[in-house]
């Protein structure tokens, strides 16, 4: 079959705040083919900047947009996805945003191919790499922001527990901003709200920059509350600082990686930051295949692989295919308090089973269906002209 | 003073081809202040994608555009440039294209501050880092593309020699595409055209991807023509492959780094790729200060620092300030065959003196004047709407 269109859709809530809540808007990408099959993917990226990568005029041989690289191309099997990804990245060599913008299309290509071959994507990946294709359920951890105060955080934990979560990550907001005592009280409140038997993760939201000594001190003092990990205490590219931090053997494992815009950034974190958990966003790093390569690298280095997902269940579905077949990677970031938009994008969201676990979708492709009726009301129409030419006109949903 | 506007201008030639010629279009950024001072900078990046980074709607606290971060801010000295850069990058943490897009504005901020303090930028940098502020001239090497054939390449070399160049770099085009014999003939032709006493550099234009063994073989066989370096034989992020290549001690030094979109990418290449020449584009890595940090890192590691410049003399001026004060870094990439547009952007381009050398501008700020009359005829008007809102309207030149 041939690719006939690559269409990005900018969806957003009526109001956007500066909170670290990535579900306030999103970019979906739809790929259509000449035999009527279509696929969908989602980027965790600035929608407008990423739309520009789909339609920007050519600057030279290393700045060619995603649509030009894909439309008209042949797409018949997984090898075509790999080939087309190489083409897109080579044509976009000098577009820094290329991985962020391409992630949605890459996921959509897998969705199409899975539907064509009547296979869930995780099985296609297993076949390509000659590994086990048995999926294993994951323990979902609710991913939420800290409350503004320890008391608010305690209540959030209590509520999550009532909703049936056995694990939760608290992040960003006040963490690291009002001194050590407040940081400790926030973590204490998260632990007390969730109860002694739950898994609790702490996401510091890059608050200590390159200051690995403060990060180390916090890890030591947080250890009394037995968090599963301390996430992103440092800036994404402060690799030496990560290396210094992990070299001090803090009492809480260190997690990072959501800021990996390329495979190399994740590799760099694993090899030189020596983190214990690598967290990959399939909607940022360029899609499913580069995420899968990081999973394989994590396996080689004895590092735990975890998804980073703070968008809709379309992103969650894509993320799950990446590591469903490794039973040692047990945890799944599960967006539990996202915007109304993020909760309504797919018709068949993931349910938590009676054992408290989440299963990969045993359906062709990614396995979730985008609710085009619902998302229409969140669509921000985008129109871009350069000189006398319209380079982007909003495609129909 | 206060920043009153941050205005990007997309300039382009009437026709754009897929040749690896980065001078066919460009993005200039003008910053204006409330006391009438203005500064200019240039990005080596996709103009449309980078304009989107100036104006994209906020997605959350980590996707906030450049204009929002800068307009209304106080700008009185070099420390303000550093502070504002931290703000822009923090607010744009989840915008992958942030460094590419911000480079022009960062350079423009230095231009403004230099004018305000009546100092060339290289002296401000020397003062901040407490190092020598004596500038040293550089040997310009003409940066050109290979001809389609060895015979064409020979003629290009001959012409450059007649124009007075004592050094030239030949790149991209047919290199690596038609087998070893043709590659050898291309390098032989470059050497013969330039003559035995000239410096000749070879730019392979990332053609061997991760295949460091072929890159090694070519370096060995090219060594008979004594090139100064073999540049970018591998993909920008194939750091392990670079490490393998340099570990084999090829007979020609290895150069790379123009693809460094962040300081960390350059650091990664130096520490783990173990290259001998690091080539930094001030218009990509986020501007003058991150480039200057790479220069300092190169000094620590005994690596040669060279600019990457394939835009106008506005970019060349910014690049020169970064390493003018280090006499050991002798070479300067000098765009010698760029488009008419790239040659007309500044009113006072760099001249080559009677000794064949180029000197940093001893003028306040960056030291070149943008010819606004000339560039008006190359301006591509950009207009972007999102929903009912115009997020970008072309500013007046």
Interface residues (C-beta under 8 A of the other chain):
Chain A: X10 X12 X16 X17 X18 X19 X20 X21 X22 X24 X25 X44 X45 X46 X47 X48 X49 X51 X52 X53 X55 X56 X57 X58 X59 X60 X61 X62 X63 X64 X93 X94 X95 X96 X97 X98 X99 X100 X206 X236 X237 X239 X259 X261 X262 X263 X264 X265 X267 X268 X272 X284 X380 X381 X382 X383 X384 X385 X386 X387 X391
Chain B: X10 X12 X16 X17 X18 X19 X20 X21 X22 X24 X25 X44 X45 X46 X47 X48 X49 X51 X52 X53 X55 X56 X57 X58 X59 X60 X61 X62 X63 X64 X93 X94 X95 X96 X97 X98 X99 X100 X206 X236 X237 X239 X240 X259 X261 X262 X263 X264 X265 X267 X268 X272 X284 X380 X381 X382 X383 X384 X385 X386 X387 X391
